[in-house]
Amino acid sequence: ALHHPLLFLVLLAAFIVLMIWLLPKIWRGIKALVARIRALFTGRNPGPKGHPQDPA
C-alpha cells in the first residue's frame, strides 16, 4: 500500500462496493439456512421464502 497508494485506494473502493452489493445476498442466504435448520429440528416445512409455514 505504501509503494502504490492510488492502486490501493482503487482496490479498496472496489472491495467496498462489492461488499455493499454482496452483503444483503449473503445475509438472506444465512437467514434461509437458519430457517431450514430450525424447520429440520421442529418438524415444520419451510415456506417459499424460507419462513416456516403454520401447520394448520
Distance bins in CASP14 RR format, pairs under 12 A and 6 or more apart:
PFRMAT RR
TARGET T0000
AUTHOR 0000-0000-0000
RMODE 2
METHOD distances of the structure
MODEL  1
1 7 0 0 0 0 1 0 0 0 0 0 0
1 8 1 0 1 0 0 0 0 0 0 0 0
1 9 0 0 0 0 1 0 0 0 0 0 0
1 10 0 0 0 0 0 1 0 0 0 0 0
1 11 0 0 0 0 1 0 0 0 0 0 0
1 12 0 0 0 0 1 0 0 0 0 0 0
2 8 0 0 0 0 1 0 0 0 0 0 0
4 10 0 0 0 0 1 0 0 0 0 0 0
4 11 0 0 0 0 1 0 0 0 0 0 0
4 12 0 0 0 0 0 1 0 0 0 0 0
5 11 0 0 0 0 0 1 0 0 0 0 0
5 12 0 0 0 0 0 1 0 0 0 0 0
6 12 0 0 0 0 0 1 0 0 0 0 0
6 13 0 0 0 0 0 1 0 0 0 0 0
7 13 0 0 0 0 0 1 0 0 0 0 0
7 14 0 0 0 0 0 1 0 0 0 0 0
8 14 0 0 0 0 0 1 0 0 0 0 0
8 15 0 0 0 0 0 1 0 0 0 0 0
9 15 0 0 0 0 0 1 0 0 0 0 0
9 16 0 0 0 0 0 1 0 0 0 0 0
10 16 0 0 0 0 0 1 0 0 0 0 0
10 17 0 0 0 0 0 1 0 0 0 0 0
11 17 0 0 0 0 0 1 0 0 0 0 0
11 18 0 0 0 0 0 1 0 0 0 0 0
12 18 0 0 0 0 0 1 0 0 0 0 0
12 19 0 0 0 0 0 1 0 0 0 0 0
13 19 0 0 0 0 0 1 0 0 0 0 0
13 20 0 0 0 0 0 1 0 0 0 0 0
14 20 0 0 0 0 0 1 0 0 0 0 0
14 21 0 0 0 0 0 1 0 0 0 0 0
15 21 0 0 0 0 0 1 0 0 0 0 0
15 22 0 0 0 0 0 1 0 0 0 0 0
15 23 0 0 0 0 0 1 0 0 0 0 0
16 22 0 0 0 0 0 1 0 0 0 0 0
16 23 0 0 0 0 0 1 0 0 0 0 0
17 23 0 0 0 0 0 1 0 0 0 0 0
18 25 0 0 0 0 0 1 0 0 0 0 0
18 26 0 0 0 0 0 1 0 0 0 0 0
19 25 0 0 0 0 0 1 0 0 0 0 0
19 26 0 0 0 0 1 0 0 0 0 0 0
19 27 0 0 0 0 0 1 0 0 0 0 0
20 26 0 0 0 0 0 1 0 0 0 0 0
22 28 0 0 0 0 0 1 0 0 0 0 0
22 29 0 0 0 0 0 1 0 0 0 0 0
23 29 0 0 0 0 0 1 0 0 0 0 0
23 30 0 0 0 0 0 1 0 0 0 0 0
24 30 0 0 0 0 0 1 0 0 0 0 0
24 31 0 0 0 0 0 1 0 0 0 0 0
25 31 0 0 0 0 0 1 0 0 0 0 0
25 32 0 0 0 0 0 1 0 0 0 0 0
26 32 0 0 0 0 0 1 0 0 0 0 0
26 33 0 0 0 0 0 1 0 0 0 0 0
27 33 0 0 0 0 0 1 0 0 0 0 0
27 34 0 0 0 0 0 1 0 0 0 0 0
28 34 0 0 0 0 0 1 0 0 0 0 0
28 35 0 0 0 0 0 1 0 0 0 0 0
28 49 0 0 0 0 1 0 0 0 0 0 0
28 50 0 0 0 0 1 0 0 0 0 0 0
29 35 0 0 0 0 1 0 0 0 0 0 0
29 36 0 0 0 0 1 0 0 0 0 0 0
29 37 0 0 0 0 0 1 0 0 0 0 0
29 49 0 0 0 0 0 1 0 0 0 0 0
29 50 0 0 0 0 1 0 0 0 0 0 0
30 36 0 0 0 0 0 1 0 0 0 0 0
30 37 0 0 0 0 0 1 0 0 0 0 0
30 50 0 0 0 0 0 1 0 0 0 0 0
31 37 0 0 0 0 0 1 0 0 0 0 0
31 38 0 0 0 0 0 1 0 0 0 0 0
31 46 0 0 0 0 0 1 0 0 0 0 0
31 49 0 0 0 0 1 0 0 0 0 0 0
31 50 1 0 0 1 0 0 0 0 0 0 0
31 51 0 0 0 0 1 0 0 0 0 0 0
32 38 0 0 0 0 0 1 0 0 0 0 0
32 39 0 0 0 0 0 1 0 0 0 0 0
32 46 1 0 0 1 0 0 0 0 0 0 0
32 47 0 0 0 0 1 0 0 0 0 0 0
32 48 0 0 0 0 0 1 0 0 0 0 0
32 49 1 0 0 1 0 0 0 0 0 0 0
32 50 1 0 1 0 0 0 0 0 0 0 0
32 51 0 0 0 0 1 0 0 0 0 0 0
32 52 0 0 0 0 0 1 0 0 0 0 0
33 39 0 0 0 0 0 1 0 0 0 0 0
33 40 0 0 0 0 0 1 0 0 0 0 0
33 46 0 0 0 0 0 1 0 0 0 0 0
33 50 0 0 0 0 1 0 0 0 0 0 0
34 40 0 0 0 0 0 1 0 0 0 0 0
34 41 0 0 0 0 0 1 0 0 0 0 0
34 46 0 0 0 0 0 1 0 0 0 0 0
34 50 0 0 0 0 1 0 0 0 0 0 0
34 51 0 0 0 0 0 1 0 0 0 0 0
34 52 0 0 0 0 0 1 0 0 0 0 0
35 41 0 0 0 0 0 1 0 0 0 0 0
35 42 0 0 0 0 0 1 0 0 0 0 0
35 44 0 0 0 0 1 0 0 0 0 0 0
35 45 0 0 0 0 0 1 0 0 0 0 0
35 46 1 0 1 0 0 0 0 0 0 0 0
35 47 0 0 0 0 1 0 0 0 0 0 0
35 48 0 0 0 0 0 1 0 0 0 0 0
35 49 0 0 0 0 1 0 0 0 0 0 0
35 50 1 0 1 0 0 0 0 0 0 0 0
35 51 1 0 0 1 0 0 0 0 0 0 0
35 52 1 0 0 1 0 0 0 0 0 0 0
35 53 0 0 0 0 0 1 0 0 0 0 0
36 42 0 0 0 0 0 1 0 0 0 0 0
36 43 0 0 0 0 0 1 0 0 0 0 0
36 44 0 0 0 0 0 1 0 0 0 0 0
36 45 0 0 0 0 1 0 0 0 0 0 0
36 46 1 0 1 0 0 0 0 0 0 0 0
36 47 0 0 0 0 1 0 0 0 0 0 0
36 49 0 0 0 0 0 1 0 0 0 0 0
36 50 1 0 0 1 0 0 0 0 0 0 0
36 51 0 0 0 0 0 1 0 0 0 0 0
36 52 0 0 0 0 1 0 0 0 0 0 0
37 43 0 0 0 0 0 1 0 0 0 0 0
37 44 0 0 0 0 0 1 0 0 0 0 0
37 46 0 0 0 0 1 0 0 0 0 0 0
37 50 0 0 0 0 0 1 0 0 0 0 0
37 52 0 0 0 0 0 1 0 0 0 0 0
38 44 0 0 0 0 1 0 0 0 0 0 0
38 45 0 0 0 0 0 1 0 0 0 0 0
38 46 0 0 0 0 1 0 0 0 0 0 0
38 47 0 0 0 0 0 1 0 0 0 0 0
38 50 0 0 0 0 1 0 0 0 0 0 0
38 51 0 0 0 0 0 1 0 0 0 0 0
38 52 1 0 0 1 0 0 0 0 0 0 0
39 45 1 0 0 1 0 0 0 0 0 0 0
39 46 1 0 1 0 0 0 0 0 0 0 0
39 47 0 0 0 0 1 0 0 0 0 0 0
39 50 0 0 0 0 1 0 0 0 0 0 0
39 51 0 0 0 0 1 0 0 0 0 0 0
39 52 1 0 1 0 0 0 0 0 0 0 0
39 53 0 0 0 0 1 0 0 0 0 0 0
39 55 0 0 0 0 0 1 0 0 0 0 0
40 46 0 0 0 0 1 0 0 0 0 0 0
40 52 0 0 0 0 0 1 0 0 0 0 0
41 52 0 0 0 0 0 1 0 0 0 0 0
42 52 1 0 0 1 0 0 0 0 0 0 0
42 53 0 0 0 0 0 1 0 0 0 0 0
42 54 0 0 0 0 0 1 0 0 0 0 0
42 55 0 0 0 0 1 0 0 0 0 0 0
43 52 0 0 0 0 1 0 0 0 0 0 0
43 53 0 0 0 0 0 1 0 0 0 0 0
43 55 0 0 0 0 1 0 0 0 0 0 0
44 50 0 0 0 0 0 1 0 0 0 0 0
44 51 0 0 0 0 1 0 0 0 0 0 0
44 52 1 0 1 0 0 0 0 0 0 0 0
44 53 1 0 0 1 0 0 0 0 0 0 0
44 54 0 0 0 0 1 0 0 0 0 0 0
44 55 1 0 0 1 0 0 0 0 0 0 0
44 56 0 0 0 0 0 1 0 0 0 0 0
45 51 0 0 0 0 0 1 0 0 0 0 0
45 52 1 0 0 1 0 0 0 0 0 0 0
45 53 1 0 1 0 0 0 0 0 0 0 0
45 54 0 0 0 0 0 1 0 0 0 0 0
45 55 0 0 0 0 1 0 0 0 0 0 0
46 52 1 0 1 0 0 0 0 0 0 0 0
46 53 1 0 0 1 0 0 0 0 0 0 0
47 53 1 0 1 0 0 0 0 0 0 0 0
47 54 0 0 0 0 1 0 0 0 0 0 0
47 55 0 0 0 0 0 1 0 0 0 0 0
END
